[in-house]
């Protein structure tokens, strides 16, 4: 039916053109080498820019290929203006010229009408209305009550969908200065968050986005500078956004790209055959780019913000198994850092000699018919790092077989289970690889096969050679759980465990020791059938050393309890105990299940998800919330393969709600094991909201030389943090964001209850303060006055914030009116009862030590 609709519409347009005395009525009327268009004009040979099978002269979206499985979806034209709905900037109102005076992706014809916000509903996330695409919304920031007015909406989008949002003062003369936030709704920004202020110039905020997951997103508008007693008017526009792809060729040299914060650019390459591609996007210090790959049909292949293999690094690198034909590379800049970004590509070469670009280089390795594959790299002028991948048919995500970032000065080697398909050795530089500026050079790659001779699976000591692999064979009875732990005895190692099928060597489950931790843990449930399995032990970095392997079996802690529907919403959560095993299922119509339990002070909770059908590729996500809906903890792919494992999380008193959801299509049968325990007062836990307090801020240093560098400047700005909770907290992963920049704890750092620490904007000599202090090495201002001057977060969960007072004297800090109490307001230091002096960095307001 869709094909008939396209043909009929084309004939109608051609008939209309004939009535206007066309140049041609058919091919015979045109010179050789040209053709007669549907408008009756002789044109050069037709092209098909989006390779969708519809010539550009008939294509309603000539630069946009239709989604996979819907070959003519881009030809639907609801308003009959000649532009298909998928690329029409105003799909419901005819606008054949696609006029867009302000360039915001929303056509002028759509901007003539706007809906009004529902002020009572959009102040709370729970009642936020849906944000319609293609129609503007107008509203107000009402701060007459003395608190900032946050206006919220819910946006529904698909994975890989590209959108443009713009918030601006409206009408002319409005003094509103909106800040625009888009975050995934399920975790409040844990998995995805984008923020922009003045990205469109002037007071307007602009965000161009390509979204990583299908689902609901929170759109939040706030006023950049609160003006008490004023009502400020704004306008919000949201529309689908289809930037024209810029064709590029596969190239070894980096491509320099200018990209402003909140802006998208898209490049297109064409691959002659399916295969892997590595893409890296790097920028100057302070930059924070993101990357995505999509196929010709718009399907999302890969997406990445910060690199998971480089804690603290803000450049982006994706590795995808790509189909033949056009592939689009989406570039996004998240920060406002000045300077161009560099886009680098790496694709397979026959080898054995390779020359590295910025993104490294890949070598194809054909299967040798052996059970194990050994790859060695010898470099001439750099220290190589090596990873080995395999692309499975019809899967965008490659199978990572192993990595090695260690070796002699100019070499690296790695032994991995041999894949059934072609393997790809990806060679990069370990000399500064994580900062995106590793040296290139030449290298030679060699490969050989080896036989598999597994030992019986048992606890004991395992000696790993450089890039080596140890194999064990075992069995597991039905309904039993295999518990594995690999603990490094040598410093700097990161053990890696994997379970594979004995015949095909297909991955069943795997786990890696977290960065900075010596131990990898892997639990696997056998299901209803006994299983034979292979266990492989290696080191994520390819280090040489001894690993202590622990192997044991157990039953489920408790008999499984069936979930009770309906438990698909938080207020319908099923009540369970802290020690329970739950059995349930999820599908397209039931994507999440909720459970509620009591978690008193002194208790911990750990949640482990299992697939009830092992080996089916199940993918779970776990999240923990308090009864007010605030996220407390989250995990995705923290357990075997794609299964989530949460905790242990320490209780703060009262009820909590646990949500399990699935990724991907089809049905998921799961087991969810809850383990309650006693909290160890001496063991650090991840902070939850209320654990950390921004106790003191110095925004305007004035004459104060806080960091002792001989200058009074923006480098003397500081933030004092205090642990206000009952447990020691590990700050690894915590982000401290100010108006101009942010700081991230990339290594474990434990703050004891009642303890304090300092973050100073500039450089900082050791021993200057009696509490732990970190210098950020910056000269530009970090902090500014106004609401939300400083926000603490961890993995997208907001832990706390500080509202700096509107005025403090130069050199005077702002302090909590009661030290370490996050519920108390910030006031100028000299106005705090008992304070001594204009500021107290690293001390109580009275000057007494912590």
N, C-alpha and C positions, 0 to 999 in steps of 0.2 A: 504493500500500500504506500509506503514511504517513497519507493522508487517511482510509482505512478504519479504521485503528487509532484515530485520534482519535474518529471517530464511535462505534465500538463501545464504547470506554471511557466516553464520555459517557452512552450508554444504560445501561451497567451502574451508573454512579453514580446516575443518576436512579432506577433500579429500587430501589436500596438506600434512597434517600431516601423512596420511596413506602411502603416497609415500616415506616417510622418515623412514620406518620400525618402526611403533609405538609400544608401550608396549601393547596397547589394541585396539580392534576394537569395543567394546561394553561392556555393564555391565557384561556379563558372563565372560569376560577375567580378571576382577578385583576381589581382595579379598573382602569378606563381609565387609560392612561399608564404602567402597570407591566407586568412580564412575570414568567413563572413560571421560576425558576432551576432548575438541575439538582439542587439540594438540596430542591426543592419549596417554595420560599419566594417570595412576591410581592415583587419588587424594583423600584426605579425603572428608567427606560429604560436598556438596556444600553449600555455604552461599549466602545471599543477603544483603550485608551491607547497601545499601541505600534503601532497602524495596520498590523497584520499580517494582517487579515482574519478573525481568530478573536476572537469577543466575549470580554470580560473574564470573564464568568461561566463560559466553557468553557476559557479560556486558562490553561495551566499556568505560563506566565511572562508575566503581563499587562503588565509594564513592560519586557520585553525582546523586541525584534523578532528574528526568526530570521536567520541569516546569508544573504547573497545566494545564490540558487540552491538553497537548502534551505528551502522555504516553511514546513515544519512541524517543523523540527529542534528548536524550542523546546518541542514537545509530547511528546518522548520522556521517559519517566518510569521509569527502570530499577528504582527501589526501590518504585514504585507508592504513593508517599505524597502524591500530588496536586501536587507541585512538580516542574516539568520539570528534567531534568538540567542544562540550561544556567544555571538560576538557583537550583538546589538547593545549599544550603551543606553538604550531606552527601549526594551523589547516590547512593552505594552502600548507605546504611543508612537505613531509613524514619524520617523525623522530620517528620511533617506540620505541626507547629507551628513548624518552623525555629528552634528554641531556640538561642540563641547568647549565653551568659551573659557572656562577655568581649568580645563585639562584634568579634571578629577575622575574621569571614567564614567561619570553620570551625565548623560546627554542633556542639553539645555531644555529639551521638551519635557523631560521628567522633573526638572528642577522648578517648574512653575508651581507645583503643588507640594506641600509638605504636611506631614502629620504632626500633631503636637504630642509631646511627651505626657505620660500619665504620672504626675509628680508623686502621687501616693504609692504607686506600684513600683517604680523603678529605683527606689532608694535601697531596696533589699534584693539580694541575689535570688531568694526563693520566689519572689513575685515579679521578677524582671520580665518585661514583655519581649516577644520576638522582634528582631530587627529585620524589616523587609528590605531585600535588595532592590535597587533601582528607584527608591523613593526616599526623599529627605525627611528628617525629623527635626523639629525645632523645640527648644526648651530653655530652661533657666537654671543658673546656679543661685540658689537661695541660701545665703549665709546669715540671714537675719537672726537665726537662732543661736549664733555664736559658734556653730560647728560647720566644718566643710560639707558641702552638698555633693555627694557622689551619685551620678546618674548612670544606671546600668541597663543593659539590654542583653538578650541571648541571640546568638547568631548560629544558624545551622549550616554546615558546610561539609563537603566531601574531601577525601584524601587527595591531595594534589590540586585542589581548587584554588585558583588565584583571584584575589579580591583587592579592591582599593577602598580604604575608608578615609574620610576627611572630616575633621571637626574644625569649625571656624567661628569667629564672632559674627553675629547676625542680629539685626540688620546693620547697615552702615552706621558707625558711631558706637556700636557696642564695645565695651572695654573688656569683654571676656577673653581669657587666654587659656583655651582648653588644652588639657593633657589627655592623650588617647592611649588606652591600654586594651590589648586583646590577649586573653589567656584561655587555656582550656578550662571548661567549666567543671569537669569532674574532679580536678585536684586543685582548683584555684590558681593555676599557673605552674604547677609542679612539672608537667611534661612540656608545656609550651607557654611562653609569655613574650609579648612585644610591647614596647612603650615608646611614644614619640611626643615631643614637645617642640613646636615651631618647625617641624620638618618640612612644611610646605611654604616657609617664608612668612615673615610677619608674625601674627599671633596664631595662625592656623597650624594644626597638627595633622600629619599625613602618614598613613601606613599602607604600604603595598605588601601583600602577603601571599605566600604559597603555603597552604596549611598541611601539616604532616599527617593528620589522621581525620577520618570521618567522625563526625559527632557535633557536640554543642560547644560553643565558645562564648566566654563572657566578654562583652564590650563595655568598658567603663570610661566615663568622662569625668574629669575633675578639673578644678580651677587651679592654674599654676601658682597663683598668689592670692590667698584668701583676703578678701576685703570685707571686714565685718560690717553688717548692716546693709550691704548692697545686694541687688538682684541683677545678675548679668545674664544676657541672652546669648544663645548659641544655636548652631545648625550642624547636624551630623548627616553625612551622605555615605552610603555604602553601595557598591556595585561590583559585578564581576569585571575582571580586568584581564585583557588579553594583549599584553605587549607584543609587538611584532618581533619574532625571533631574528637574531643577527647571525647569519651563517659564518662559521669558522671551520678551518681545516684542522685535522690532527697535526699537532706541532709540538716540538720539544721545548721551544723557548716559551717562557711565561708571557701571557698576554696581559698588558696593563689595562685596568678597568677603573674608570671613574664612577663612583657610586655614592650617593648621598644617603644619610640615615633615613630609613623608612622607604627606600626606593628598591624596586625590582628591575633587574635586567635579565634577559633570557638569550642564550646562544644556542645554535643548533649545529650538530654534527651529523654526518651520515656514515654508518658502519656497513661495510660490504658483507659482513657475516656476523653471526652472534658471537659474543665474547665479553671478557671483562674490561672495565675501564676504571682507572683511578683518577679522581679529580680533586685538586687541592686549591683552596682559596686562602691567601695570606694577606696580611695588611700591616701597616705601621703599628708601633706600640699604642695600645689603647683601643685598637680596632677590634670588632667582634663580628665577623661575617658568618653567614649561613649559606648552605648549599642544598640543592635538590636536583634530582634527575627524573625526568618524565619521558615516557614513550610517545610515539606519534599519536596514539589515541588518548593521551592525557593521563595514562595510568602512572601512578607514583612508583618509581623504582627504588629510590634511596633518598634520605633526608638526614642532614646532620647540622647541628649548631657547633657546640664545643666538642673537640675530639675526646672520645672516651679513653684513648690510649695515652693521652698526655694531660694529666691532672693540672688544671690551672691554665692550660693553653686555650686561646680563644680563636685560633684559626680553625677552619673546617676542612674535613677530608672525607669523601665518600668513595666507596668501592662497590660497584654494581655489576651484575651479570646482565648484559644488555642484548636486546634483540637486534636483528639486522634492520637497516633503514634509519630514518631520522630519529635522533634522540636530543632532547632539549635539556640544557644546563641552566638552572635558575640560580641567580646570584642575589643575595640579600645582605644589606649592611644594617647591623643592629645598633652600633654605637655612632657617635658623632665625631669620631677621630678624623683628623685631616690627613689627606694623602691618598693616592690610588691603591687599589687592591691588585694582587697578582693572581691570575688564573693559570694553573698548570695542569697538564694532562699526561697520563701514562697509559699505554696500551700494549698488547702482547707483541713481542718480537721473536723471531726464530732462534736468536742466540747463536753460539754461546757468548759472543762478545756484546756487551751493552754499554751505552753511554747514558748516564743519569741526567734527567731533567730535575726540576724542582720537586715534582711529584714522584720521582723515582722512575724505575723502568721494570717491565715485566717480560719474562721469558716463558714460552710454551714448553711444557715437558710432557711428552707422550707416555702413557702407562707402560711400564716395563714388564708387566705380567707377574711381578713379585708382590708380596704382601706389604712390604715396607718400601718407602721411597727415601733416598738420601740425596740432598741437594747441598752443594758447596759453592761458595762465592769467594773468589780471589780478586781483590781490588788493587789498583795501582797507587792511588793517591788519596784514599779516604777509608774510613771505617764503615764497612757495610752492615746494614740491618736487613734481615730476611724474613719474609712471611710467605706461606704457601697456601694457595686457595684452589678450590675446584668449583666450577659452575655446574649445577644440576639442571637437567632439562626443565624448562618452564618455571624456573625459580629465579627471581631477581637477586635474592640474597645469597652470596657465595658461602660455601662451606669453608670456614677457616680451619686448616689442618694443623697449623703450628706457626710460631713466631720465634725469632732469635735476634736479640740485639746485643749479643755478647760474642766474644771470640778473640783471636789474636788481633794485633793492631790493624791489619789489612785483610782480615778474612772472617767468614762466618759459615757455619754449617748446621744442617737441621735434618733429623730423621723423623718421618711422619708416616701414619698409615696411608697406603697407596689408594688413591681414588679410582673409581671405575671409569671416570671420564678424564679428559685432559687436565693436568695440573698447571698452575701458573705460579712461577716463582716471582715474587714482587721484591725487588731490590731497592732499598732506600739508603740514605746516609744516617748513621747513628750519631754523627758529629753535629749536634745541634738540631736533630730532626724535629723535636717538639716545638721549637720556636719558628718553624717554617722556613728557616734560612740555612739549612744544611748544605755543605759543599757538594757539588756534583763531581763527576769523574768517570773513569772507565773501569769495567770489571768483567770478569769471565765467570760464567755459570756452568757447572757440570752436575750431572745427575746419574744415579745408579740405583739398582734394585737390591733388595735384601730379603731373605726368608724370615718368617715369623716363627719364633720358638718361645711361646709364653710359658711362664712358670706358674705353678698353682697359686691361686689367690690366697694370701695370708698376710697377717701383720708382720712387719719387720723393717729392716733398713734397706734402702734402695740407693745404689750409687749411680748417679747420672753423669755421663760424659758431656763435653761441650756440645750442645745441641742434640743431646741423646734422648732416647726413649726407652722405657721399660714396659714390658707387656706381661699381663697375668690373665689366667683363664679360670673361671669359676661358674657356679650355678646357684640358682635361688629358687626356693620352693614357692608355690602359689600363695599369694596373700602376705608374703614376707617383705620386709624392707631391708635393703642393703645399705649400710652406713660406711662411708669411706672418708678418710681424712689423710691428706698428704701435708706433712709439716716439715718445712725446711730447717735444717740444722746449721746451714751456712748463711751468713748475712747477705742480704741483697737478692736472694732468690724469690721467685713467685711460682710456687708449684701449680701445675695444671693437671686436672683429672678428666678423663673421658671414658664413657662406657659405650661399646660398639657391639653390633651383631657379629658373631664369629664368622659367618660365611661371607656376607656382603661388605663387612666393615662399616656399615652405615652407622652414623652417630645416633645413639639413643639419648644420652645426657652428657653434660660436661660442666665443669666449674673451674674457676680460676681464683687464686688467692687475691683478695682486694689489694690495691696499691698500698704499700707500706706494711702489709700483714704477712706473716710467714706461713699461713695455713689455708689450704683449699679444702672445702667440705662438700660432699656430694652424697645425698640420700636418694635412693631409687626404689620405687614400689613395683613389685612384680606383677600385680594384677591377679587375674583368676587362673593364669596358666604358669607352670614352672618355666624357668628361663635359663638358657646358657648365655654366657656373656664374656666379652673381653674387656679388661680394664687396662688403660694406658696411663702411665705417669710420666710427665715431662716437666720442664720449667718454661714459664711464659717468656722469659728473657733468654733462654738457651744457656743458662749458667751451668757450670760444672759444680757438683757438690752432692751432699748426702741428704736424702729425704726419708723421713720416718713415715711409713705407710701403715695406717690403721684400717682394718677391715673387719666388720662385724655384721650380724643380722639381728633383727627384732621384729615383733609383731606391731600392728597399730596399737597406740596407747589405749584406745577405747574402742568398743564396737561402734560401727558407723551408724549415725542417726540420719534419717532422711530429712532433707529440707522440707519446709512446709510453705507451700504457696498460699496466698500471694506474699512474697517477701522481696518484691522488686523495687521498693521505694524505702527511703530511710525511716519514715514513720510507720512502716509495716515490717520492720526488721524482726526476724525470728529470735526470741530469747534463748540463749544457750549458756552453758557454764564455761569457765575458763579452761577446763580440761575436757575436750570433746573432739570427736572425729565426725565430720559432717559429709554426707554424700548428696550430690545434687547434679543438675544439668543446666546448661545454658545454650540458647540458640538465638536465631535472628530476632525472634519476638520476645525473648527473655535474656537480654545481654548481661544482666547483673543480678546478684543475690546479696541481700543484706542480713547481717546477724548482729545482735546486741548482747553485750555481757558487762558485768561489773568488774571494774579494775581499781581496786582500792590502793591507797598509798602503801608502799612496801611490797607491791606485787609487780610482776612483769608478765607480759604476754608475748608469745611467739606464734606465728601462723605459717604453716607450710602447706602449699597446694600441690596436689598430685593429679596426674591424669589417671582416671579409672580404667583407661585403655592404653597402657604404656606403648610408646612408639608411634602414636597417632599424630605427633606434631602439635600437641595442645599448647596453647599460649595463654597464660593467665596474668592478671594484674591484681594486686592487693592494695587496699588503702584503708587507713584507720582514721576515724573522725570522732570528735566529741559530740554530745547530743545537740549542740548548737550548730553542728555542721562544719566546724572548723577542722581542716585537715591536720592530723598529728603525725602520720608516717605514711610512707608509700614505697612500693617496690614493683619493679617490672623486670623480668628476666633475672632475678637474683638467685634462682634455684637451678635445678637441672634443666639445661637447654633453655626453653622459653618459659618455664614455670616460675612463679613468683614465690619468694620466701621473705617474710616480714618479721623484723624484731631481732632480739627481744626489746620491747618498749616498756619503760617503767611507768607504773600507774600514778596518777595524781589525785585519785579519788573520784567516785561516781561511775556512771555508765559510759561506755564507748561503743561505737558501731563500726563493724568491719564489713567492707564490700569486696566481693570477688567478681571480676568481670573477665570477659574473654576478648581476645583479638582474633580477627580473621573470620572467614565464613564457616558455615556448617554448625554442627552440634558439638558441644564439649561436655563430656561426663567427667566430673571431678570428685576428688576427695580433699577435704580441708581439715587439717589436723591443728587443733589449738592446744598449746602447752602453757599452762600457768606456772609461775615460779615465784620465788622470793627474791626481791631486789637486793643486790649486794651494795651496801652504801659506799664501798670503795671503788666500784667499777663505774667507769664513765658511760653515759648514755647519750644518744642523740638528743639535742634540745627540742622541746616543744614550745608552743606559744606560752609566754610567761616565765620561761626559764632564764632569759637574758634581759637585762635592763640597760638601755642607753642612759647612763647616769649623769653624764656631764658632756657639754659641747663647748668648744671655743670656735666661734664662727669668725669673729672679727679680731684678729690678733693685736691690732694696734701697735703699741710699742713693745709687746711681749716677744721675747726670743725664747720660745719654749724648747726648741730642739737644740739650742746651744751652738748654732752654726755661725753666730755673729751677725745674723740678719733678722729683722722683724718683717716677715712677709707671709704669704699664703702657706708656706711650708710649715708654719707654726700652728695651723689649725689641728685640732685633735678631737677624738671621740674616746670617752671612757666607758668601758663595758663592765658590768658586774653580773655575776651569777646569782640570780635571785631565787633559784629553785632548790629543792632538797637534795639533788644528786649532782655529782661531778658531771660536767657536760663536755663532750668532745666537739670542738668547733670546726673540725674538718668539713669542708663543703659549705660553711656559713658565709653568706654574702652581706657585707655592710655597704649599703648604697647611699651616697649623698646626692646633692643636686648636680654635681659636675662629674662624678666618677664613682667607682665602687672598688672595694677590696674583697678578696676571696681567700679564705684559709684553705690552702691546698695540701697541707700536711696535718696529721693529728696534733691537736693542742688541747689539753685538758684544763678547764677552769673549775676550781673547787667551789663548793657552796660558800657564798659570801666573799669570794675572791674577786679581784678587779684586774683589769688590764687596759692598756692604752694603745690606740692607733693614731700615730702622728703623721700628718700629711707629707712632710719633707723627710730628709735623711735624719738618722738618729744614731748617735754613738752608744756603745754598750755601757750599762751601769749608770745611766743618767737618772733613772727612777727606781723606786723600791719595789715596784710591781713589774710584771712582764710588759714590755713595750716593743712595738714594731713600727719602724719607719717605712713609709710607702714610697719615698724617693721622688715626690712630685713637687713642682713649683707652682702649678696652676691651682686656683681655688677649688676646693673639694666640696665645701659646705656652703649653704646659703640659707637665708631666713625664710620662713613661711611654713605652711603645713607640710608634714611628712618630710622634714629636712633630712632625716636619717631613717632608713628602713632596714631592719634585719630580716633575712630570709634564709632558708635552707631548702634547696631543691624545689624552689617555687612556693614553699609554705612560708607565709609571713609569721615571724616569731615576735615581732614587736617594732615599735617606731617611737620617734621623739619629735615633738613639735617645738622647734626653737621659738622663743619669744620674739616679738617683732623688733624689740630694741634691747641692746645691751651696750654698755659703754665700751669704747675701744680697749682691747686688752682684757675685757671682763667676760668670763664664761657664763653659760647657763647651766643650772644644776637642778636636780629633783629637789622639791621642797622637803622630802624625807629621803635620805640616801637609800638607793637600791630598791625603791618601791616604784615599779613601773606604772602604778595607778595614779601617782602624784604628778602634777604638772611640772614643767621646766620653768624656772624663774631666773632673772639676773642673779648672779652669785651673791652679791652683797645684800640682796633682799631675802636670802634664805636664813632662817633663824639659826644662830650658832656658827655662821660661816666666818672664816678668818681669811682676809685678803680677797683679791678680785677673782681668784681661780684656785683650783686644787687638783692639778693633774696627777692621777695616781694616788690620791688621798681622799679621805672623806671631806665633806664640805667644811668641817671644822678644822681641817688640817691634820687630824689624827690618822694614823695608818690603818689600813684595812685589816 
